[in-house]
């Protein structure tokens, strides 16, 4: 089993394989959400199952050697809870957007998160944003506008939900960076499941709908397990390779989502989605390249 604390090992190939697997699992969660929405399941019902399953698995891991209150304590509990809230917000907003938008659109907008992280790195982390990264942010912004087309007849308000979801994920990622090394991954996983479940629990009795067949039941229960597993794989990947090496492979999520979208809805992205997605990927890779060169002592 993949553990919350792993010794740092230099194995970049394994790290890349794990990051590709993690984003495939994340794409499966997104595809499952789209599939079940088409089947008539409420988005927040799936969000609940996503976090309740996460909670059960994380709780079992923390108590495998006996229940101790100290296992659930952290001096950084405010930041841990805030991090969990933003992760929940990202998931809930994306699932709500699935009702109206193709997977390729939501997944591409979601990957504005690295651009938003770069934009917020100065006010939150105190990191200077130079001219190079500022230009990359502007290019990424034009990519978002190209996909959303806010002044055209094809504009759908649900794209705003997806964009706010990306912003929430960016805050979650920044808080994860601040808490890295200070709080165990297993404990952060637990609070992610706990907070997400607790927020949706009061409404679940009013929105719950039983799936119509065994396969849909199976998918509904798998969402929680794969939510936990995806984050475990993501953490494990970073224990074998540096983040600067792994970051570009996260864009495999867009490719996975396009394939899922075709199989579920027979949908292929239009030219504007492809163009906007290309600009967002270019922007994200440019920011990554700048960070990579800085981390290796180079200058551009």
C-alpha positions in Angstrom: 0.0 0.0 0.0 1.2 3.5 -0.8 1.9 5.4 2.5 1.5 9.0 3.6 5.2 9.4 4.3 7.7 8.1 1.7 11.4 8.3 1.6 12.7 10.5 -1.2 14.1 8.3 -3.9 15.6 9.3 -7.2 13.6 7.4 -9.7 12.1 9.8 -12.3 10.7 7.1 -14.6 8.6 5.7 -11.8 7.6 9.2 -10.8 6.4 9.9 -14.3 4.5 6.6 -14.5 2.8 7.4 -11.2 1.8 10.9 -12.2 0.3 9.6 -15.5 -1.6 7.0 -13.5 -2.8 9.6 -11.0 -4.2 11.9 -13.7 -5.8 9.0 -15.4 -7.7 8.2 -12.2 -8.6 11.9 -11.8 -10.0 11.8 -15.4 -11.9 8.6 -14.5 -13.6 10.5 -11.6 -14.5 13.3 -14.0 -15.8 10.8 -16.6 -17.8 9.0 -13.9 -19.4 12.2 -12.8 -20.4 13.0 -16.4 -21.7 9.4 -16.9 -23.8 9.5 -13.7 -25.2 13.0 -14.4 -26.5 11.7 -17.8 -28.0 8.7 -15.8 -29.9 11.2 -13.6 -27.8 11.3 -10.5 -27.5 14.7 -8.8 -24.0 16.2 -8.9 -23.8 16.8 -5.1 -24.7 13.1 -4.5 -21.6 12.2 -6.4 -19.5 14.8 -4.5 -20.7 13.2 -1.3 -19.7 9.7 -2.4 -16.4 11.1 -3.6 -15.5 12.5 -0.2 -17.3 10.0 2.0 -15.3 7.1 0.5 -12.2 9.2 0.9 -13.0 9.8 4.5 -13.7 6.1 5.3 -10.4 5.0 3.8 -8.3 7.7 5.4 -10.0 7.1 8.8 -9.1 3.4 8.5 -5.5 4.2 7.8 -5.1 6.6 10.7 -6.7 4.1 13.2 -5.1 0.8 11.9 -3.0 0.6 15.1 -5.9 1.7 17.4 -7.9 4.9 17.8 -6.0 7.7 19.3 -7.1 11.4 19.4 -3.4 12.4 18.8 -3.6 10.8 15.4 -6.0 13.5 14.3 -4.2 16.4 15.8 -2.2 19.0 14.0 -1.0 22.5 15.1 -1.9 23.7 11.6 -5.6 22.6 11.7 -6.9 26.0 10.4 -4.9 25.7 7.3 -5.6 22.0 6.9 -9.4 22.7 7.1 -9.1 25.6 4.7 -7.2 23.4 2.3 -9.9 20.7 2.5 -12.6 23.3 1.9 -11.0 24.6 -1.3 -10.5 21.0 -2.6 -14.1 20.3 -1.9 -15.1 23.6 -3.7 -13.1 22.7 -6.7 -14.7 19.2 -7.0 -18.3 20.5 -6.3 -18.0 23.3 -8.9 -16.6 21.0 -11.6 -19.3 18.4 -11.0 -22.0 21.1 -11.2 -20.4 22.3 -14.5 -20.5 18.7 -15.9 -24.3 19.1 -16.2 -23.9 21.7 -19.0 -20.4 21.4 -20.4 -18.3 18.7 -22.2 -15.5 17.1 -20.3 -12.9 18.5 -22.6 -14.0 22.1 -21.8 -14.1 21.6 -18.1 -10.8 19.8 -18.0 -9.1 22.4 -20.1 -10.4 25.3 -18.0 -9.3 23.3 -14.8 -5.7 23.4 -16.1 -5.7 27.2 -15.7 -4.8 26.4 -12.1 -1.0 26.5 -12.7 -1.5 29.9 -14.3 -3.6 31.1 -11.3 -1.0 29.7 -8.9 1.6 31.7 -10.7 -0.6 34.8 -10.5 -1.2 34.4 -6.8 2.4 33.4 -5.9 3.3 37.1 -5.2 0.5 38.1 -2.8 0.3 34.7 -1.0 3.8 33.2 -1.1 5.8 36.4 -1.7 7.3 35.1 -4.9 8.2 37.7 -7.5 6.4 37.4 -10.8 8.8 38.6 -13.5 8.1 39.7 -17.1 8.4 36.2 -18.6 5.8 34.7 -16.3 3.6 37.8 -16.6 3.5 37.3 -20.4 2.7 33.6 -19.9 -0.2 34.5 -17.6 -1.6 36.9 -20.2 -1.3 34.2 -22.9 -3.2 31.7 -20.6 -5.9 34.4 -20.0 -6.4 34.7 -23.8 -6.7 30.9 -23.9 -9.5 30.9 -21.3 -11.3 33.7 -23.2 -11.0 31.7 -26.4 -12.7 28.7 -24.8 -15.3 30.5 -22.8 -16.1 33.1 -25.6 -17.9 35.4 -23.1 -19.3 37.7 -25.7 -20.5 35.1 -28.2 -23.7 33.2 -28.6 -21.9 30.0 -27.5 -21.2 31.3 -24.0 -22.5 29.2 -21.2 -22.6 30.5 -17.6 -21.4 27.1 -16.4 -17.9 28.0 -17.7 -17.7 30.5 -14.8 -18.3 27.6 -12.4 -15.5 25.7 -13.9 -13.2 28.7 -13.8 -14.0 29.3 -10.1 -13.3 25.6 -9.5 -9.9 26.1 -11.1 -9.3 29.1 -8.8 -10.3 27.0 -5.8 -7.9 24.2 -6.9 -5.1 26.7 -7.2 -5.6 27.9 -3.6 -5.7 24.2 -2.5 -2.4 23.6 -4.3 -0.8 26.7 -2.7 -2.0 25.6 0.8 -0.7 22.1 0.1 2.7 23.6 -0.7 2.7 25.6 2.5 1.8 22.5 4.6 4.2 20.1 2.9 6.5 18.5 5.5 4.5 20.1 8.4 1.4 17.8 8.2 1.4 14.1 7.2 -0.3 13.3 3.9 -2.6 10.7 5.6 -3.9 13.4 8.0 -4.5 15.9 5.2 -6.3 13.1 3.3 -8.5 12.5 6.3 -9.5 16.1 6.7 -10.2 16.4 3.0 -12.7 13.5 3.2 -14.1 14.7 6.5 -14.8 18.3 5.4 -16.2 17.4 2.0 -18.5 14.8 3.6 -19.7 17.1 6.4 -20.6 19.9 4.0 -22.8 17.7 1.7 -24.3 15.4 4.4 -27.2 17.8 5.4 -28.6 17.8 1.9 -27.9 14.2 0.9 -31.2 12.9 2.3 -33.1 15.3 0.1 -31.2 14.7 -3.2 -30.3 11.0 -3.0 -31.4 9.0 -6.1 -30.7 5.3 -6.4 -28.8 4.3 -9.6 -31.0 2.4 -12.0 -28.5 -0.5 -12.6 -25.7 -2.4 -11.0 -23.0 -0.8 -13.2 -24.0 2.7 -12.1 -24.0 1.6 -8.4 -20.4 0.3 -9.0 -19.3 3.5 -10.6 -20.9 5.6 -7.8 -19.0 3.6 -5.1 -15.7 3.7 -7.0 -15.6 7.5 -7.1 -14.6 7.7 -3.4 -11.9 5.0 -3.6 -10.4 6.5 -6.7 -10.5 10.0 -5.2 -8.3 8.7 -2.4 -6.1 6.6 -4.6 -5.4 9.4 -7.1 -4.1 11.6 -4.4 -2.0 8.8 -3.0 -0.4 8.2 -6.4 0.2 11.9 -6.8 2.0 12.1 -3.5 4.0 9.0 -4.3 5.0 10.4 -7.7 6.6 13.4 -5.9 8.5 11.2 -3.7 10.4 9.7 -6.7 10.9 12.8 -8.8 11.0 16.6 -8.4 7.8 18.6 -9.1 9.6 20.6 -11.8 10.1 17.3 -13.8 6.5 16.0 -13.2 4.4 19.1 -13.8 4.1 18.9 -17.7 2.8 15.3 -17.5 -0.3 16.6 -15.6 -1.6 17.8 -19.0 -2.2 14.2 -19.8 -5.5 14.8 -17.9 -6.8 16.9 -20.9 -6.0 14.0 -23.3 -7.6 11.4 -21.1 -10.7 13.7 -20.7 -11.0 14.1 -24.5 -11.0 10.3 -24.9 -13.6 9.8 -22.2 -15.8 12.6 -23.6 -15.8 10.9 -27.0 -16.8 7.5 -25.5 -19.5 8.9 -23.2 -21.0 11.7 -25.3 -19.5 11.1 -28.8 -18.1 14.6 -28.4 -15.0 16.0 -30.1 -13.6 19.4 -29.1 -14.3 22.2 -31.6 -11.5 24.4 -33.0 -11.9 27.1 -30.4 -11.6 24.7 -27.5 -8.5 23.2 -29.2 -7.0 26.7 -29.8 -7.7 27.9 -26.3 -6.5 24.7 -24.8 -3.3 25.0 -26.8 -2.7 28.5 -25.4 -3.4 27.4 -21.8 -1.0 24.4 -22.2 1.6 26.7 -23.8 1.3 29.2 -21.0 1.5 26.5 -18.3 4.6 24.8 -19.9 6.3 28.2 -20.3 5.8 28.9 -16.6 7.1 25.4 -15.8 10.1 25.9 -18.0 11.0 29.1 -16.3 10.7 27.5 -12.9 12.8 24.5 -14.1 15.6 26.7 -15.3 15.5 28.7 -12.1 15.7 25.5 -10.0 18.7 24.3 -12.0 20.6 27.6 -11.7 20.0 28.8 -15.3 18.6 32.1 -16.5 16.5 33.0 -19.5 
